[in-house]
Amino acid sequence: MAIELLLVLTLLVGLLVSTILFSAFHSKLPPSPIALPIIGHFHLLGPIIHQSLHKLSLRYGPLFSLRLGSVPCIVASTPKYAKELLKTNELSFTSRKHTIAIDRLTYNSSFAFAPNGPYWIFMKKLSANELLGSRTVNAFISLREKEYLRLLRVLADKSEAGEAVNVTEELLKLTNNIISQMMLGRAEEARAVIREVVQIFGEFNVSDYIWFFKRLDLQGFGKRIEDIHRRFDALVEKIITEREELRKKKENGERERDGREHQVKDFMDILLDFSEDENSEIKLTRAHIKALIVDFFAAGTDTTAIATEWALAELINHPMVLEKARKEIDNVVKNSRLVQESDVPNLPYINAIIKETLRLHPPLPMVARKCIEDRRIGSYVIPANSLLFVNVWAIGRDSNYWKNPLDFEPERFLPKEGMGMIDVRGQQFQYLPFGSGRRSCPGINLAMQELPALLSAMIQCFDFKLVGQRGEIMDGKNVVVNMDEGPGLTAPRAHDLVCVPIARLSSLDILHP
């Protein structure tokens, strides 16, 4: 009885405190729906958060506020407010909210979620200069093209046997292999655990938002987090230890049997070099290295695979666009060889397809920030520690800025259409596929080389016939890919893309140079 009474009193006190705090700011905040006690507006959010926020913006305006538990949130859904918040007032929104999952799974050392300070500045510079700069990205071209070829050979084998292939899984395997070899110097099977990391990062845990539930694991998040952490930590600890032993042998003059001394230096060696450098401005610890591996795997595996899958799905649903893309590829390579990354600058329509895919299906549908100080936006005051969500998904579908916004029209990104100068780097706020400003995605260079080359190679070599739920091949003009979204930080498709690849070329000798 005493425990029950204590629980009731705790809930009442929590309700009173949150109501008082929210009321103090309510008159200064943007418009808001009516909140429920304790949970605030959690009841208004469906599993696909950016879609829920878009629906609310249609009723409450392009800038509105929510209360998630005891945390005030601001949602922006137009280019005007995106620019105001991410550029004009950028310094007030340079932080990101930490959650229980983020802190634990990134060893409290994440670069992606670090506050704007010496560590974040150092890691940003390290990533731009040593890890994801043009020089390093170009150095790994042969590695990426080897993985493209591996995927195409898998598809060719399935085509010859007339068998279906789970394209979703194969794309995840490819992007996992690429980032794994760039990071670690070898392919490591980490895509299953990384997908779980990305998924749990994108879920709302009430313990992160309702302060008196902080130590309660009401949704079972704690057990999931610990299980994911245990599996990933065992993998990455083994990799780091093995690399340290190889480096010691090299210092002792022993030749590396695997021939790694002839390869391009991977991220792991670069990070270990900095961790051993006594003159480095920031001393990298083992936790920092592990956290950066999580950051890069999470950012480089799911997003690239999902973007490629969305692009392929759109092309299957738009055969005239697909045919036009193939003609462009054929004009460049003459069917005499496989399209390569070096061909990408000569494929403007393919690049337009990628840009249009990123408009409709941005890799991160929302830019999330945390306000570090009270900030006035027009007649409103955004209090410190508020969360900011810029709904990139909604902005890309705004009819005030995009003609026929729900239609897949790559032509809009060709120069003659007037939108060809819109760049992916977040300088025009109606188009923010990689965010904007200091916190924009550092992997833009890699993504914009990898995506068009991979998609081009796939459609150069194959047609794709959909497979139904019962395993039947679906053919005919009215067969379309289901384009429903699934939940998650990276907005994947709701259903795996399963197809039978059909060899397009009379001979696939180009896959066996």
N, C-alpha and C positions, 0 to 999 in steps of 0.2 A: 504493500500500500504506500509506504514511504517513497519507494522508488518511482511509482506511478505519479505521485504528487509532485516529486522533484522534476520529473520529465515535463509535466503540464506547466509548472512554473517556469521552466527553462524555455519552453516554447512561447509562453506569453511574454516573457522578458525579451526574447529574440524578436518577436513580432513588434513589440513596443519600440525597441531600439531602431529596427529597420524602418519602421513607419516614420519615426521622428526624423531620422537621417534623410530619408527620401523626401519627406515633406519640406525640409529645409531648402532643398535644391529644386524641388518640383517646379516652382514658379519660374525658375531661370532656365530649365531644361527645355529642349524641343518637345513638340507634342508627343503624347504617350497614350497607349491604351490603358484601361483600368487594370490595375494589378491585383493579384490575389495575395492574401496574407502569407508571409514566409517565403513562398516560392516566387513571388513577383509575377513575371510573365513567362515562366517556363512552359506553362500549359499552352501557349500560343505557338510553340516551336515544334515542327514535325521533324522526322528523321533527316530530311534534306534541308539543312538550316538556311542556305542562301535562297531557296525557293520560298520558304516561310517568311523570311525577311522582305523579299520582293513583294509578296502579297500584302504584307503590313504597310509597306511604303505606298501602295496604291490607295490606301485609306488614310494614312497619317502623314503623308508627304515625303519629299526627298531627303529630309533630315528629321528623324524622330528618335525618341529615347525609349529604352526598356529598362526594367530592373530584373536582373537574373539573380534570384535570391537577394542578397544584400549588396550586389555589385551593380552600379549604374552603367548603362551601355548606350552608346550613340551609334546610329546606323545611317550611313550616307549612301544614296543610290543614284546620284547624278554626277556628271563630269564637273559641274560647277563646285559642288561641295567636296568632291574628291581632290580637286586642285587646292581648294581653301585649306583642307586638312592635311594633305600629304605634301604640299609644296609651300604655300604661304605661311602656314603654321607648323611646318615639319618638325622643328626643334622641340615642340611641345608634345609630339607624338612619335618619339624615337625609341620607345621601349615596347616590349611585348609582355603579355601576361604569362606568368609561369603557372603551370598546373602540377598536380601531384604526379601525373604520368610523365610530363616533360622533365621535371626535376629528376625523377628516379631513372628514367631511361636514357637521359643524357648526362648522367653523373654530376648533375648540378653545374655543368661546364659547357653547355651548348653555345656555339657561336651564333646559330640562327636565332636563339631566344635570349641572348645576352643583352644586358642594358648597354646603352650608348656610353662606353667608357674606354679606358686604355686597352682592356682585353679584346673588346669587340673591334676597336680600330685596328689593333695589331692583326687579328685574324682576318679582317676584311682586306687589309693590305697583302697578307700572306696568300689569301685565296686568289686575289686579283693578279698578283705578280708571279706566284710560284705554282699554283694549283690549277687555276681556271683561266689564266691569261691565254692570249692567242698562240704564243710560242708553245706552251705546254699542250694545249688542245690540238694544235697541228702535229705535234710530235707523236700523238697517239692515233693518227688517222689510219695507219695500217692495222692497228689493233681493232678499231671499230669496223673497218671494212672486212676484216677476217670474220667478225661476228655476224655481219650482214650476210656474208657468203654461207656461213654455217646455217643460218635460219633458212635461206633460200634452198639449200640442199635438203633440209628437212621437208620443206614444202614440196620439192621436186619428188622426193621419195613417196610422199603421201599421194601426190598427183598420179604417179605411175601405178600405185597400188589401188587408186580410186578410194582412198580412205579419208575420213574427216580428220581435221586437226583443230585443236583448241588454240586459236590465234591469240587469245588473251594471255594464256599461259606461256606460249612461245615468245611473245613480245616481252613479257616480264622476265623470262629467262635470259633473253638477249640483253636487255638493259641492265639486269643484275650482273651479267658476265662483264659487260663493258665497264661499269663503274667499279666492280670488284677488281678487275685487272689494272685499271688506272690507279685505284687506291692502294691495292695490296700486292700487285704484281702477279696475281694468279686468280683464276675463277674460283669463287667460293659460293656454295649454295646457301644464300641468305635471304632469298626473295620471300619465303613464307613468313619468316619472323619479321622482316622489314614491312611487309604488308600489314601485319598485326600492329606494328609500331605506328604506321601512318593512320591506321583506322582508329586506334585508341587516342591518338593526338587530336582527332577530329570529333570525338564524342564529348558530350557534356557530362561531367561528373558533378552531382549536386554538392559533394563535399568541397569542391573548389569555389562554390558560390554562396553557400549558406554557412556562415561562420561557425555556428554551434553544431554543425554536422562534420566539422573538419576532421575529427578523429574517428568518425564512424564510416564504415565501408558499406553503405546502404545498397550500392549497386554491384558489389563484388569486384570493383575496379582494382582494389588492392591486390587481390589474389592474381588477377590477370596481369597486372603490372609486374609483380614479382616473378611470375612464370616467364614472361617475355624477357625480362632483364636477365634472369638466370641463363636462359638459352643463348641470348646474344652475347652476354659477357663471356661465357665459356668459349664461344667461337672466336671472338676478337682477342681474348687473352692468349689463346693458343697461337694465333697469327702473330701477335706482337712478340711473344716469347721466341718463336721460331726465327723471326727476322732479327732479333737482337743476337741470337746465337750465330746466325750467318754473318752478321756484321763483325762479331768478335773474331770469327775464323778469318775473315778478310783482313782484319787488322793484324792477325798473326801470320799473314802471307799464304793462307791456304786458298787454293783455287775453288770457286763455287762450282759444284758439279752440275747444277741445273742451268748454267750458262747465263745467269742473271747479270753478270758483269757487263754483258754486251747489250743489255736492254736499256731503254729509256728509263731514267730514274723515276720511280713511281712515287705517289703521295706519301706512302709509309716511310720511305727513306728520307724524303724531304722533312717530314714531321720529326723523325728521330734525329736528324741532323740539327734541327732547331732546338730539340729538347736537350741535346748535349752541348749546345753552344752557350758557354758561360757569359758571353757578351750580348746575347739576345735581349732585346728590350722587355720581352715577356718570357718567363721561364715556363716552357710547355711541360706539363706533367702527364703522367700516364692517363689520368682522367680526361685531360684536355684532348689527347689523341683519340681515346675511345669515343668521346662525345662528338668529335669532328667526323669520325667514321659513321656514327649514327646519322649525323646531319646529312652527309653526302649520300649515303645509301638511301635514306628516306627521300631526299630531294631528287636524286638522279635515277632511281629505279621506277617508282610508281608513276611519276609525272610524265616521263618520256614515253613509257609504254602506253599509258592511258591516252595521251594526245595522239599517238600514232594509230591506236585502235579507233578513236573517234573519227580521225581523218579517213581511214579505210572504210568505216561504216558509212560515212557521208558519201563517199565515192560510189559505193555499192548501190546506195539509194539514188544516186544522180549519175546515171550512165553516160549522159552527154558530157558532163564535166569530166568524167573518167576518160572518155575517148579523146577529148581535147588535151588532157594531160599526157596521154600516151603519145599523141602526135608530136607534142613538144619534145618528149624524151627521145622519140625515134629520130627526129630531125637533128638532135644533138649527137647521139651516139651511133646512129645508122644501124642499129641492131647488130653491130659488129662486136660489141663488148658490153659489159655490165656498167650501168650508170654509177658514177663515183661522186664522192664529196666535192671533188674539184670541179664537177659539172654544175653544182648548185647555183653559182652566180649566173649561169646561162639558161636557167630554168625559171623565168619570172612567173609563169602560170602555176608551177608547182609551189613556189614560194607564196603565191597568193592563196592557194589552197590551204597551206599551213596557217597563214595569218587568219583566214576565215574560220578555220577549225578552232583556233585559239580564241577568236571572238565569241563563238557560240559555246565553246567548251573550254574555258580557261583552266589551266592546270591547277591553280588555286583560286576557287571561285570568290573568295573574300580576302581582302587585305585586312589583317588584324593588327591593331596597335593598342598601346596603353598610354593614356594621358599622364604626363609627369608633373603637370602644374595646372592650376586653374587657367582656363583660356576662354576668352570671349570670341564667339563666332556669330557675327551679326548681333541680334538682340538676345542671343542665348549665352549662357555660361556653362562651359564643360568643366566639371570639377576634376581635380587631380585624382588619379587612380581609376577614372572611368575607362571602360574598354571602348575602342572604336572599331567598327566593322564597316569597311568600304566594300559594297556589294559589286564586285567586278563583273560577275555574271549578269546582274541586272543592267548595269551600265552598257554592256555589250549588246543588249537587246532593247535599248531605249530608242523609240521611234522618232524622238526629237533630234537624234543625231545619226541614225542609221535608216536608210530607206529599206523597206521590207525586212525588218530586223530579224524575223524568225526564219527567213529563207536562207538557204546555203548558196551564196553567190560569190565565188572567189573573184569574179570580174571587178568587184568593188575595190579591190586592192591593187588593180593594175593602174599604171600612171594615167592612162587616158580617162579613167573614171574619176580622177581627182582625189582618190583616197590612197593612191600608190605611195605617197610620201609619208603616210602614217607608219611609224616605226614601232617595234615591239618593246622599246626601252622605257616606256612610261613617260614620254615627253608630251604626248597628247592624251588628255585625261578621259576621252571617250573610249580609250583602248589601253587596258592595263594588264595584259596577260601575265607579265612577270613583276607586277607591282610598280613602284615608282620611288625615286629618290635614293637616299642612303641605304634604305632597307630593301631595295629591289633585289631580285634573285641574282646571285653572282654567276650562275651557270648559263646565262643567256647565250654566250658565244657557242658553248658546247651544244645546247639544245637546237640552235638555229643552223648548225651544220649537220647534226645527227638526224633531225626530224625529216627534212626534205629528201636527204639522200636515202634513208631507209624506206620511206614511203615510195619513192620513185623506183627503187629496185624491186619492191614487191609488186607494184602494178605493171612494171615493164615485163615481168616474167610470168605473171599469173592472172587469171580470172578467179573469182571466188564465188562458189555457189553455197548458199546458206543451207544449214542442216537444222531440221525441226527438232522439237523436244523428243520425238519418238525415234530420232535418228534418220529420218527420211530426208533426201535431198530436195530442197524447195527450188523450183524453177518457174520461170514465167515473168511477165512484165509487172504483175501486181505484188510480187514478193519484195518486201522491204525489211530492213534491219530494224528491230525494236530499238528506239532511241531514248528509252527511259533512263534516268540517272539513278545511281545508287548512293547511299550515304557514305560519308567519309571526308577527310580533309582535302582530298584531291578529286572529288566528284567523278568516280568511275562510272562506267556503264552498269546498269542494273543486272545485265545478263552477260555471261561470257560470249564472245564471238566465236562460234564454231562453224567452220566451212570445209568444203572439199575444194582444194586448190586445183585449178585446171590449167595445165601448161599452155601458155599463150603462144610462145614461139614454137616454130616447127622443130627446133632443136634447142636444147638447153646446154649446148656445149660451152656457152659463155660462163656457165657455173663451174666449169672444170678447165681453167686456163692452164 
